Amino acid sequence: MNVAALLTCHNRKRSTEQCLTRLFAQRLPRNVRLRAYVTDDGSTDGTFELLQSLAPRVVVIRGTGQLYWCGGMRRAWRAAARDDPDHYLLLNDDTLLEPDGVEVLLETAQAPDARRIAVGAIRDPDTGRLTYGGVRSASGNFEPRGEIEPCDTFNANAVLITRAVYCEIGMFHDAYTHAMGDYDYGYQARRRGIATVQTPRYVGSCRRNPLAGSWRDRTLTRAERLRILRSPKGLPFREWALYNRRNAGWRWPLRSVSPYVRVLLGL
């Protein structure tokens, strides 16, 4: 059984190294082979050289410096797909897996028709509290409770996608530059009747992205918040509108303008 871990990185050498060290230290069944496909999106801090030193366990794809997260993940995904693995492991390079994290994901992904997405529950390394994982439309992220539980979509910090799911859906939609690709993928899977489930326990750790410096940060001026909101790492309007049109039903026009109205009103 071949598992292809997909990552993209940019100037986070220490985080990337720690993530890959944990990945390759996984306790795995003897029949599981693990290989990483990593897009280095124009790093200048030695990340590219680090990745090259890890060959052949790591296949390095060089980016332009303008791919951002979704673009870099698509590059890594295409490279891995040429080797036709049994599973694709979407992994953020700031996420540290537990020693048996991949094994738990593999167990969670088992299904009679192989049409299942296993979402890893992720916690804060300091507090132990939930940060990322499965998402329910009505309530957001939820704590693991010792059993496999369904979700509507996911944060792709550590997510295992079977070959059968990839053959049906493909990879992230080409329209997304940085954000929204993982949420969109989960909703599209649900629409096709593909089960998306969260692991019964935590499989890794990652700190939540801070509010400070984002478009939600009310200490910034409206003009600065609007600039961040329109940037690739915010909610650029055309991408955000497409995402809502695909996933928000009849409310999509309202949802599309909502964050822009909130910023203009200082909310």
N, C-alpha and C positions, 0 to 999 in steps of 0.2 A: 504494500500500500504506500503510495507516494503522496506526500503532503508538500505543497508549494506555499511557502510563507511569502506574502507580498507586503513590501514596505516602500515608503518614499521618505526622503530626508533632505534637509537643507541646513547646513551649519549647526548641527547639534551632535557633534562627534561623540561627546561623552554619553549622551542619552542613547544614541544609536549603538554604540559599543556595548553598553550595559544591556540593552534590549536583546541584541544578538547573542550575547554571552548567556543570558537566561534561556533564550530560544534553543541554543545548541546543547544546553545542559539538561534538557527535558528527559524525564523518565518515560520511555516509550516501549511499547511491545516490540519484539524483535522483528516483526514483519513490517514495521513502519519506517520509512525513509523520509528524512526531512531535508529540504533544500530551500534557501531563501533567494528571492528575486527582488533586488533593491534598486530603486531609481534614486540616484544622487542628483538632485536638481541644482547643479552649479555650485556646490559647496566650495568654500575657500579656506576651510579650517582643518584640512587634512582628512575629512571624512571619506573622500573618494579613495585616497591611498589606503586607508584602513580597510575599506571594503575589498579592494583589490587583494590585500594580503590574506583575506579569508577564502579566496577561491581554492577549490571548486565548490565548497559548501555554499558560497554566495555567488550568484550571478549578478554582475553590476551593469546597470543601464544608465548611461549618462544623459542627463536632462539639459535643458536650455537655460535654466535659471528662472523660467517663467511658467513652469508647469503647475505649480502649487500642488495641493494634496490630491485632488481628484485626477488631475492630469498625470501626475507622477504614478499614482496607483494604476491607471489604465496602461501606462507604459510597462510597468512590472507585470501586470496581468497578461498582456499580450505575449510577453517573453515567456512566461510560465506556460501559457496555453499551448505553445508550440511543443512542449514536452508532455502534454496531455496527462497531468497528474490526477489522482483520485479525488483530492480535496484541495481547495484554495483557502489558506488562512490569511485573512485580512488582519494586519497587525500594525498598530501605531508605534513609532519608534520611541515614544515616551512611556510605553506600557511595559511593565516587568511581569512576566508570567510566573506563576507558582510552578514548582518543580514538576507537577503532574497536570499543568494547565491544558496542554494539547491533548493528553489522554482523556481528560474530562470532556473536552469539546468533541473528540471523536466518539465517545460513548453517547453524548447528547445528540449527535447528528444521526445516529442510527435510526433508520426507518425502512419499512418493507419495500417502498418504491424508491428509496434514496433521495426523495424530494424534500429535503429538510435543511434549514439554516440554523446552525447552533450559535447562539450569541453568548459570549462570555460576560459574566457579571464582574465588574471591576470596582475596587475600593481604594480609598485614600491610604497611602502607605503610613501616614502618621496617626490618623484618627480611626482607621478601619471602617469608616462609613462609606456607603455607596457613592460612586461618582458617575460611572457610565455602565451601559449594558443594553438590555432590552427596553423597549419603550412602548407604553400603552397610550393610545391617542387621548384617552380621557384623563390620565393621571401622570404621565411621564415615566421616568425610570422607577424601578421597584426592586426591593431587596430580594435576594434569593432565599428560599424557605425550605431547602432540603429536597425539593422535587423539581422536575422539569416543568416549566410553566410557559404558556403561549404568550407571545407579544405581537404587537402590530408592526413594529419596525425596530431599528437599532442604531446605536452608536458603534462604529466599526473599529473599536479599540482592539478587540480580539474576537473575530467572527470566523466560523468555519463554514464554507460553502461547498457542497458536494459537486462532483462532476455533472450529475444529472441536472442540478439547478443551473449551473453555468451554461450547459447546452441549451437550456430553455430560455434563460433570460439574457445571458451574456454578461458583460461587465457594466460599470457605471456609465450612465448616459453621457454622451459626448458634450452635452451643453454645459455641464457643471465644471467650473474651474477649480474651486477649492472646497466649498461646503455643499451640503444637500445631497450629494451622491449616495451616501449610505442610507439616509432616510428614504429617499426616492426608491432605492433598490428594495428595501423592506416592504414598502407599500405596493410596489409592482408585483412582488412575490405573493403577497397576500391576495391580490386581485386574481392571480392565476391559481389560487388554491394551494400554494406551497406553504408548508408549515414553518413558522419562525418561532423558535423556542429559546428560553434562557436557561443556562446551566443551573443545576440545583445548588451550587455553591460558588464562591469566588474563585476565579482562575488567574487573577492578576491584580496589579495595583497601578494607579495613575492618578496624579492630582488633577482636579478639575481646573479648566481654563479660567483665569481670573476675570472678574467683571471690569476691573480697572483697565482703561485704555481701549475698551471695546465701544461699539456704538451705543450700548446701554449705559455707559458711564455718564451720569448726570453732572459730574464735576467738570466735564468738558463743555466747550461752547457748542451751540447748535450747529454751527458751520463745521466744526471739527467732527462732531458725531455724524453729520450727514456725509462728510467725506469718507469716513471709515465705513459707514453703512453701504456706500456705493462702490467701495473697493472690492477686489477679489476675495478678501478675507471677511467681508461683511455679507450683505445680501444684495448683490448687484441686481438692479431691477429686472432686466430681461430674464436672467436665470431664476430669480425668485418668482416671477410671474409664471414662467413655464412650470416650475415645481408645483405651484399651487394649482395651475390648470390641470396638471396630471393627477393631483392627489387630494385636492380640497373640495371637490364637488362644486355645487352651485355657488358656494361662498368664495370661490377663488379670486374674483376681482377685489373683494373687500380685504381678504387676507394679504393680497399683493401690495396694497397701498398702506396697510395698517402700520408697519414699522416706520415708514416715511412720515406719516401723520403724527405718530408718537414723538418722533424726533423734533419735528417742526413746532409741536406744542410743548416741548420740554418735558415730556412724560417718561 
